[in-house]
Amino acid sequence: MSTTDPVMDNVMSDTLVQELIRVFGLEGSSPETQAELIAGLGDVVLERVGREILNKLPEEAKGKFVELIGADDLPAMYVFVPQYIPDSDAFITSVITQEVQEIRAAYASALAGPALEAPQQVS
């Protein structure tokens, strides 16, 4: 399955997309609904990746990275980032995995609902 965003097709593998569809119980949903959710999640994941990269960059490189983000120059980012973050592919994969796990945990928590508290006595 591909998303509505070609950049996300590169970032989110089919395996990850299928896992998100399973986790969010969208197996029976239309491909359009699935793509819409995945694109939305992809935006969140990409934002997190960008923040984490920015945090790892030295101060002198941050301005250039922000400039590349603003220009949406993905090919230049693929050249730029590895200059400052060794094994950047593994780093990015790790950030994506962590974000997806956090999204999954938040979703599971939301499904569970708020914990019931004992009524408080009024004096």
C-alpha atoms as an extended CHARMM CRD file, in Angstrom:
* protein
*
       123  EXT
         1         1  MET       CA              0.0000000000        0.0000000000        0.0000000000  PROA      1               0.0000000000
         2         2  SER       CA              1.2330000000        3.4760000000       -0.7250000000  PROA      2               0.0000000000
         3         3  THR       CA              0.2910000000        6.6370000000        1.0810000000  PROA      3               0.0000000000
         4         4  THR       CA             -0.9310000000        9.8640000000       -0.4710000000  PROA      4               0.0000000000
         5         5  ASP       CA              2.5070000000       11.4000000000        0.1030000000  PROA      5               0.0000000000
         6         6  PRO       CA              5.4090000000       10.1330000000       -2.0440000000  PROA      6               0.0000000000
         7         7  VAL       CA              7.9250000000       11.1680000000        0.6420000000  PROA      7               0.0000000000
         8         8  MET       CA              6.1250000000        8.9490000000        3.1380000000  PROA      8               0.0000000000
         9         9  ASP       CA              6.3260000000        6.0440000000        0.7070000000  PROA      9               0.0000000000
        10        10  ASN       CA             10.1090000000        6.2730000000        1.0940000000  PROA      10              0.0000000000
        11        11  VAL       CA             10.0680000000        6.6750000000        4.8750000000  PROA      11              0.0000000000
        12        12  MET       CA              7.3870000000        4.1810000000        5.8320000000  PROA      12              0.0000000000
        13        13  SER       CA              7.9130000000        0.6650000000        4.5580000000  PROA      13              0.0000000000
        14        14  ASP       CA              4.9830000000       -1.5220000000        3.5460000000  PROA      14              0.0000000000
        15        15  THR       CA              5.6440000000       -3.6250000000        6.6350000000  PROA      15              0.0000000000
        16        16  LEU       CA              5.3250000000       -0.5980000000        8.9000000000  PROA      16              0.0000000000
        17        17  VAL       CA              2.2030000000        0.5870000000        7.0830000000  PROA      17              0.0000000000
        18        18  GLN       CA              0.5940000000       -2.8490000000        7.4620000000  PROA      18              0.0000000000
        19        19  GLU       CA              1.5050000000       -2.9090000000       11.1580000000  PROA      19              0.0000000000
        20        20  LEU       CA             -0.1080000000        0.5090000000       11.6920000000  PROA      20              0.0000000000
        21        21  ILE       CA             -3.2330000000       -0.6320000000        9.8630000000  PROA      21              0.0000000000
        22        22  ARG       CA             -3.3660000000       -3.7070000000       12.0980000000  PROA      22              0.0000000000
        23        23  VAL       CA             -2.6750000000       -1.7870000000       15.3370000000  PROA      23              0.0000000000
        24        24  PHE       CA             -5.3810000000        0.7580000000       14.5840000000  PROA      24              0.0000000000
        25        25  GLY       CA             -7.8530000000       -1.9170000000       13.4670000000  PROA      25              0.0000000000
        26        26  LEU       CA             -8.2340000000       -0.5630000000        9.9420000000  PROA      26              0.0000000000
        27        27  GLU       CA             -8.0100000000       -3.8500000000        8.0560000000  PROA      27              0.0000000000
        28        28  GLY       CA            -11.6410000000       -3.5420000000        6.9400000000  PROA      28              0.0000000000
        29        29  SER       CA            -11.4430000000        0.1610000000        6.1180000000  PROA      29              0.0000000000
        30        30  SER       CA            -11.2540000000        1.5110000000        2.6060000000  PROA      30              0.0000000000
        31        31  PRO       CA             -7.8020000000        2.0750000000        1.0870000000  PROA      31              0.0000000000
        32        32  GLU       CA             -8.5880000000        5.8130000000        1.1080000000  PROA      32              0.0000000000
        33        33  THR       CA             -9.2590000000        5.7900000000        4.8670000000  PROA      33              0.0000000000
        34        34  GLN       CA             -6.1170000000        3.7480000000        5.4590000000  PROA      34              0.0000000000
        35        35  ALA       CA             -4.0220000000        6.1100000000        3.3280000000  PROA      35              0.0000000000
        36        36  GLU       CA             -5.4470000000        9.1580000000        5.1060000000  PROA      36              0.0000000000
        37        37  LEU       CA             -4.5410000000        7.7790000000        8.5310000000  PROA      37              0.0000000000
        38        38  ILE       CA             -1.0950000000        6.6670000000        7.4390000000  PROA      38              0.0000000000
        39        39  ALA       CA             -0.3950000000       10.0560000000        5.8330000000  PROA      39              0.0000000000
        40        40  GLY       CA             -1.4120000000       11.7930000000        9.0610000000  PROA      40              0.0000000000
        41        41  LEU       CA              0.7520000000        9.5010000000       11.1380000000  PROA      41              0.0000000000
        42        42  GLY       CA              3.5280000000        9.9750000000        8.6190000000  PROA      42              0.0000000000
        43        43  ASP       CA              3.4490000000       13.7180000000        9.2040000000  PROA      43              0.0000000000
        44        44  VAL       CA              3.8230000000       13.1340000000       12.9390000000  PROA      44              0.0000000000
        45        45  VAL       CA              6.6580000000       10.6600000000       12.3890000000  PROA      45              0.0000000000
        46        46  LEU       CA              8.4880000000       12.9660000000        9.9670000000  PROA      46              0.0000000000
        47        47  GLU       CA              8.1860000000       15.8670000000       12.3880000000  PROA      47              0.0000000000
        48        48  ARG       CA              9.7220000000       13.7240000000       15.1260000000  PROA      48              0.0000000000
        49        49  VAL       CA             12.5340000000       12.5940000000       12.8190000000  PROA      49              0.0000000000
        50        50  GLY       CA             13.2660000000       16.2180000000       11.9410000000  PROA      50              0.0000000000
        51        51  ARG       CA             13.3510000000       17.2610000000       15.6180000000  PROA      51              0.0000000000
        52        52  GLU       CA             15.6260000000       14.3780000000       16.5790000000  PROA      52              0.0000000000
        53        53  ILE       CA             18.0240000000       15.0940000000       13.7110000000  PROA      53              0.0000000000
        54        54  LEU       CA             18.0640000000       18.7630000000       14.6580000000  PROA      54              0.0000000000
        55        55  ASN       CA             18.8920000000       17.8350000000       18.2660000000  PROA      55              0.0000000000
        56        56  LYS       CA             21.8650000000       15.7370000000       17.1360000000  PROA      56              0.0000000000
        57        57  LEU       CA             23.3200000000       18.3000000000       14.7330000000  PROA      57              0.0000000000
        58        58  PRO       CA             26.0520000000       20.6740000000       15.8610000000  PROA      58              0.0000000000
        59        59  GLU       CA             24.9290000000       24.2900000000       16.2130000000  PROA      59              0.0000000000
        60        60  GLU       CA             26.7010000000       25.3630000000       13.0200000000  PROA      60              0.0000000000
        61        61  ALA       CA             24.7260000000       22.8190000000       10.9430000000  PROA      61              0.0000000000
        62        62  LYS       CA             21.2410000000       23.4730000000       12.3460000000  PROA      62              0.0000000000
        63        63  GLY       CA             20.5280000000       26.5360000000       10.2010000000  PROA      63              0.0000000000
        64        64  LYS       CA             21.3340000000       24.6750000000        6.9970000000  PROA      64              0.0000000000
        65        65  PHE       CA             19.1490000000       21.7360000000        8.0170000000  PROA      65              0.0000000000
        66        66  VAL       CA             16.2150000000       24.0300000000        8.7870000000  PROA      66              0.0000000000
        67        67  GLU       CA             16.7720000000       25.6560000000        5.3900000000  PROA      67              0.0000000000
        68        68  LEU       CA             16.6300000000       22.2530000000        3.6630000000  PROA      68              0.0000000000
        69        69  ILE       CA             13.4420000000       21.3680000000        5.5190000000  PROA      69              0.0000000000
        70        70  GLY       CA             11.8860000000       24.6630000000        4.4940000000  PROA      70              0.0000000000
        71        71  ALA       CA             12.8240000000       24.0150000000        0.8750000000  PROA      71              0.0000000000
        72        72  ASP       CA             11.5180000000       20.4270000000        1.1610000000  PROA      72              0.0000000000
        73        73  ASP       CA             14.7990000000       19.3560000000       -0.4400000000  PROA      73              0.0000000000
        74        74  LEU       CA             14.8310000000       15.6790000000        0.4810000000  PROA      74              0.0000000000
        75        75  PRO       CA             17.7190000000       14.7020000000       -1.8360000000  PROA      75              0.0000000000
        76        76  ALA       CA             19.9210000000       17.3850000000       -0.2680000000  PROA      76              0.0000000000
        77        77  MET       CA             18.9100000000       16.2130000000        3.2220000000  PROA      77              0.0000000000
        78        78  TYR       CA             19.9900000000       12.6700000000        2.3170000000  PROA      78              0.0000000000
        79        79  VAL       CA             23.4350000000       14.0530000000        1.4910000000  PROA      79              0.0000000000
        80        80  PHE       CA             23.6240000000       16.5650000000        4.3490000000  PROA      80              0.0000000000
        81        81  VAL       CA             22.5500000000       14.5210000000        7.3770000000  PROA      81              0.0000000000
        82        82  PRO       CA             25.0900000000       11.6590000000        7.0940000000  PROA      82              0.0000000000
        83        83  GLN       CA             27.8920000000       14.2300000000        7.2230000000  PROA      83              0.0000000000
        84        84  TYR       CA             26.9290000000       14.9100000000       10.8470000000  PROA      84              0.0000000000
        85        85  ILE       CA             25.1520000000       11.7610000000       12.0110000000  PROA      85              0.0000000000
        86        86  PRO       CA             27.0940000000        8.5530000000       11.4450000000  PROA      86              0.0000000000
        87        87  ASP       CA             24.8640000000        5.6570000000       10.3810000000  PROA      87              0.0000000000
        88        88  SER       CA             22.0040000000        8.0980000000        9.8540000000  PROA      88              0.0000000000
        89        89  ASP       CA             19.7720000000        5.4260000000        8.3000000000  PROA      89              0.0000000000
        90        90  ALA       CA             19.8850000000        3.3720000000       11.5080000000  PROA      90              0.0000000000
        91        91  PHE       CA             19.3210000000        6.5170000000       13.5740000000  PROA      91              0.0000000000
        92        92  ILE       CA             16.2680000000        7.5070000000       11.5140000000  PROA      92              0.0000000000
        93        93  THR       CA             14.8710000000        3.9720000000       11.6240000000  PROA      93              0.0000000000
        94        94  SER       CA             15.3030000000        3.9820000000       15.3990000000  PROA      94              0.0000000000
        95        95  VAL       CA             13.4540000000        7.3020000000       15.7280000000  PROA      95              0.0000000000
        96        96  ILE       CA             10.6230000000        6.0540000000       13.5020000000  PROA      96              0.0000000000
        97        97  THR       CA             10.3370000000        2.8320000000       15.5060000000  PROA      97              0.0000000000
        98        98  GLN       CA             10.2670000000        4.7300000000       18.7940000000  PROA      98              0.0000000000
        99        99  GLU       CA              7.6220000000        7.1660000000       17.5530000000  PROA      99              0.0000000000
       100       100  VAL       CA              5.4180000000        4.3620000000       16.2430000000  PROA      100             0.0000000000
       101       101  GLN       CA              5.7300000000        2.5490000000       19.5750000000  PROA      101             0.0000000000
       102       102  GLU       CA              4.7290000000        5.7240000000       21.4180000000  PROA      102             0.0000000000
       103       103  ILE       CA              1.7550000000        6.2400000000       19.0810000000  PROA      103             0.0000000000
       104       104  ARG       CA              0.7440000000        2.6080000000       19.5760000000  PROA      104             0.0000000000
       105       105  ALA       CA              0.9980000000        2.9460000000       23.3770000000  PROA      105             0.0000000000
       106       106  ALA       CA             -1.0340000000        6.1720000000       23.3610000000  PROA      106             0.0000000000
       107       107  TYR       CA             -3.6820000000        4.5240000000       21.1890000000  PROA      107             0.0000000000
       108       108  ALA       CA             -3.8680000000        1.4720000000       23.4680000000  PROA      108             0.0000000000
       109       109  SER       CA             -4.1450000000        3.7560000000       26.4800000000  PROA      109             0.0000000000
       110       110  ALA       CA             -6.9360000000        5.7440000000       24.8340000000  PROA      110             0.0000000000
       111       111  LEU       CA             -8.8070000000        2.5210000000       24.0670000000  PROA      111             0.0000000000
       112       112  ALA       CA             -8.4900000000        1.4070000000       27.6760000000  PROA      112             0.0000000000
       113       113  GLY       CA            -10.0890000000        4.6440000000       28.8400000000  PROA      113             0.0000000000
       114       114  PRO       CA             -9.4500000000        6.4910000000       32.0620000000  PROA      114             0.0000000000
       115       115  ALA       CA             -8.8690000000        4.4520000000       35.1670000000  PROA      115             0.0000000000
       116       116  LEU       CA            -11.8150000000        4.4360000000       37.5140000000  PROA      116             0.0000000000
       117       117  GLU       CA            -11.0970000000        6.1980000000       40.7720000000  PROA      117             0.0000000000
       118       118  ALA       CA            -12.7720000000        5.5130000000       44.0670000000  PROA      118             0.0000000000
       119       119  PRO       CA            -15.3170000000        8.1640000000       44.9700000000  PROA      119             0.0000000000
       120       120  GLN       CA            -13.9620000000       10.7480000000       47.3580000000  PROA      120             0.0000000000
       121       121  GLN       CA            -15.7760000000       11.4350000000       50.5710000000  PROA      121             0.0000000000
       122       122  VAL       CA            -17.0860000000       14.9000000000       51.1130000000  PROA      122             0.0000000000
       123       123  SER       CA            -16.7140000000       16.1350000000       54.6500000000  PROA      123             0.0000000000
